[in-house]
Amino acid sequence: MLRTDALERLPVLGCLPALSRALDTRGTAVLCAPPGTGKTTLVPLHLAGLTEAGSGPPRRVLVAEPRRLAARSAARRMAWLLGEEPGDTVGFSVRGERRTGPRTRVEVVTTGVLLQRLQRDQELPGVDVVMLDECHERHLDADTALAFLLDVRATLRPELRVVAASATQDSDAWARLLSRHDTTDTAAPVVRGSGSAYAVEVRHAPPPGGTRPPHGTWVDPALLRHVADTVRKALAEAAEGDVLCFLPGAGEISRVAGLLDGCGATLLQLHGRAPAAVQEAVLGGPRPGERRVVLSTSVAESSLTVPGVRIVVDAGLAREPRTDHARGLGSLTTVSVSRAAAAQRQGRAGREGPGVVHRCWSPAEDGARPAWPSPEIAVADLTPFALQVAAWGDPEASGLALLDPPPAGAMAAAGDTLRALEAVDARGRVTGRGGRMARLGLHPRAARALLDAAPVVGDRPAAEAVALLSEEPPREFGDDLADALRAARRGNDAYGARWSREVRRLRAVLRSAGQAGDAGPGAAPRGAADAVGLVAALAYPERVARGRGGTNWLMVNGTRAAAGEASPLRDAPWLAVATADRPARSPAARIRQAAVVDERTALAAASAFRTTTREVRWDTDRGDVVTAESQRIGAVELSSRPLADPDPDLVRAAVLDGLRIEGTGLLRWTRDAEALRERLAFLHRESGEPWPDVSEDALLERAEEWLGGARCRADLARTDAGEVLRGLLPWAAGEAARLDELAPERVRVPSGSRIRVDYGGEQPVLAVKLQELFGWDRTPRVADGRVPLLLHLLSPAGRPAAVTADLAGFWQDGYRAVRAELRGRYPRHPWPEDPTSAEPTRRTNTRR
């Protein structure tokens, strides 16, 4: 029985005629309607001809939602509006669960399921309309599915109708995208639904000063305490209505739930892994007299209507994927929620009546937030996308209608992974194996592991291990995948139930692929640890890791990895690392999930990375030239032996590398060599060419000229740096012979002493006892008389008494003061009144 009264209260009702006209004339349309207006529930029923306002022949409508929870919820709501249960006129299909029947006219699926159907049969036989809901969230599967659907309309089924539904006002870009393959030059029609009938008051509740911003997946506990306090305050201020509190992840939900213990309301924790009973409790609404606090991730941001909610508390954070393409490590990071998402969250408070949203940030931060969430295609691992488009026949995705093109670097990394998995050939075209992988509904890595492991260990152990990799087990299961598998098998929690359903699905997939059954003949029996280790190694061959002692390993991709000191993985000689991330400022990846494997399994899984190399290089750890023939898998060295006949040119190049790394300090520097370098640097500074630049960079730049026959560090240590410098003198220009004239190493003073000149500073320095200069009336000069020496005049004890570059001026003006100060201290030395006419001396003279 059609619940007409409920349908008529939905604001989107007024735009249905315009939507029908748009689809009749163009076949595509953008539907833009705020949350809570009936976009997800009334529109599909109308398009299928199941409402009184429906027009035209009955149609079969496929609705694609980004999340399983949203798909189930939408189907249940539409079935309720028809007075039915899901599986009759309205059904749903998500991974591992399907409720449809012969009378089903509206089927709600996840975008992942839609992609699998398109790969199996591009024409989508029997489907008249496809509505892609929540396009604004920019999930990669949704972007890909829309691109494929528009390709199908352009080439195979022009009568297929496509609706892109969005809850935000970014409609123009979608309209242009939907007309990409049209023969018309105009954008697709945009149909706008009316807003919610209820106002939502916005209140800002910034956290206390000193609260630190999130980093990676870390969120300041002070912010979580503030969110909990804000929830308590919101409950106290409003006499009725449930609270929907948005937090970035399941961990933060659990911590805030602990802080809200005893708040007087029923606490419900809603996220993608929440048990079905919790999801039913959230969507079922409050019992009479009950108040609830629903702590949720972004799964409740759109599509879902949570009955009873009149208050929203928004922590202002969300989780987005990030991928280190160079190392093949993926992770989640905590970001500020976009303005569009904040508006979505706000709208949750106004679906059933006037509401209020408490934003846990200051009003000034509103404008600094990004307008839209980051499109997943720009930040995620593109390996699944690359396989999908290769199987579709467009490996570069150049002909597909996408709002944002895939980043070239991420696509290149994805292509390398797919080639290693033998899913595509050298030109990027999908192989037969890759086509099967694309239809399995798994990440290509997991698909490869399932197909290759099943013949070795049997379909059940392979399916169990792959199911374990498909959804990361709870942290309390530990970091050893074998332990996690045993915990999942016990099946006494929500994760275990989901894992069991996925195992059954994967075994069915293997049966449909003709690979079900026990391990092949001759296969060695394997336990749980062996099976999960083989699967992890096959899925992530570049993360196979060799032990370096204790809790440290080196992965094939060159990344160091570490586990906790108490990890059961400790001292394992080989690991297959399934999940790892890179903590901030850490030189090593942190192992989240891994399995112990034997060397045979490790080498077989990573065989594509096996190489034999003859290398001659400068080893920075040893600080010397190393020549070796090495067997490696990627960065992991298996064996090495010295080369008997290394190429002399390569040896020379390695020595040069060592010099560039460690510098000319590898040479033998005597005091004379250092002094010569300073003299040459002075002449280069004062006169330029042809005097050579002997700075560190310049010497290294010319190292090939002066290196000689050095083949190792010891040879360099025997190389006289002074001889190197003398070899760089301008002999050809004839200037080299003037070195002692222009920059003399020593200067003869009136006493007859030959005093060394220090050229190490900005001006050459002659440090000499004052009495040895009696008789000189002017400052000595170098560099053809252009540069005066800076005289450091010393006391008889060799201590500084005065500094001057004008000796004549010193004798006239400064000497009297020095004489007065020192003559009493050194009475046995001469202190004449006229030093210019006195006898110079370097010895003590007895006064007469």
NORKA-V734734 format. One line per field, one symbol per residue. ss: DSSP state (H for helix, E for strand, - for the rest). phi: phi as a letter, one per 40 degrees, with the letter a starting at -180 (. if undefined). burial: # if it has 9 or more other C-alpha atoms within 8 Angstrom, else .. A space follows every 10 residues. Layout:
# NORKA-V734734
ss: ???
phi: ???
burial: ???
This chain:
# NORKA-V734734
ss: ---HHHHH-- HHHHHHHHHH HHHHHH-EEE EE-------- -HHHHHH--- ---------- EEEEE--HHH HHHHHHHHHH H--------E EEEE--EEE- -----EEEEE HHHHHHHHHH --------EE EE--HHH--H HHHHHHHHHH HHHHH----- EEEEEE---- HHHHHHHH-- --------EE EE-------E EEEE------ ----E--E-- HHHHHHHHHH HHHHHHH--- -EEEEE---H HHHHHHHHH- -----EEEEE -----HHHHH HHHH------ -EEEEE-HHH --------EE EEEE--EEEE EEEE----EE EEEEEE--HH HHHHHHHHHH ----EEEEE- --HHH----- -----HHHH- --HHHHHHHH HH-------- -------HHH HHHHHHHHHH ---E-----E -HHHHHHH-- ---HHHHHHH HHHHHHH-HH HHHHHHHHHH ----HHH--E HHHHHHHHHH ---HHHHHHH HHHHHHHHHH HH-------- -------HHH HHHHHHHHH- HHHEEEE--- -EEEE----E EE-------- ---EEEEEEE E-------EE EEEEEE--HH HHHHH-HHHE EEEEEEEEE- ---EEEEEEE EEE--EEEEE EE-----HHH HHHHHHHHHH HH-HHH-E-- HHHHHHHHHH HHHHHHH--- -----HHHHH H-HHHH---- --HHHHH--E HHHHHHH--- -----HHHHH HH---EEE-- ---EEEEE-- ----EEEEEH HHH------- EE----EE-E EEEE-----E EEEE--HHHH HHHHHHHHHH HH-------- ----HHH--- --------
phi: .ccccccccc ccdccccccc cccccbgbab bbacdgcgdc bcccccccgb bcccbgccbc bbbbbcbccc cccccccccc ccgbbdhccb babbcgaaba acccbbbcbc cccccccccc accfdgccbb bccfdccfcc ccdccccccc ccccbbbccc cbbbbbcbcc cccccccccd cccccbcccb bbcccccbcb cbbcbcccdg ccccagbcbd dccccccccc cccccccbca gcbbbcbcac ccccccdccc dgcgbccbbb acbcddccdc ccccgccdgc bbbccbcccc cagcbcdgcb bbbbcgbabb cbbcccbgbb abbcbccccc cccdcdcccb cbidbabbcc acdccdcccc cbccccccbc cccccccccc cchbdcfccc cbcbccdccc cccccccccc cgcbcccgcc cdcccccccc gbddcccccc cccdccbgcc dccccccccc bdcddccgcc cccccccccc gbaccdcccc cccccccccc cccgbchccc cgcccbcdcc cccccccccb ccbdbbcbhg bbabcdcgcc babcdccccd gccbbbccba bbcdgbcbcb ccaabcbccc cccccbcccc abbbbbaccc ccgacbbabb bbbgccccaa acccbccdcc ccccccdccc cbgcccccbc cccccccccc ccccccbgcc cccbcdcccc cbdccbcgbc bacccccccc cccdcccccc cccgcdccdc ccbccbbcbd cgcbcccccc ccbdbbcacd ccbdhcbacc bbffgcbccc cccbcdcgcc bababbcdcc dcbccdccdc cbcccbccbc bccbccbccc abbcbccb
burial: ..#...#..# ###.##..## .##..##### ########## ########## ...#....## ########## ########## ########## ####...### #..####### #.#######. ......#### #####..### ########## ####..##.# ########.. #..######. ......#### #.####.### ...##.#... #..#.##.## ..######.# ##.##..... #########. .######..# ....#.#### #..#...##. .##.##.... ########## ########## ########## ###.#...## #####.#### ##.####### ########## ##......## ..#.###### ########## #..##....# ##...#...# #.###.###. #####..### #.######## ########## ########## ########## ..#...#### ########.. #..####.## #######.## #...##.### .......### ########## ########.. ########## ###...#.## ..######## ###....### #######... ###.##..## ...######. ..######## #######..# ..#..#...# #########. ..##.##### ..######## ####...#.. ####...### ..#......# ###.###.## ##.##...## ....##..#. #####.#### #...#.###. ..######## ######..#. ###...#### ######...# #.###.##.# #..###.##. .##.....#. ....##.#.# #.......
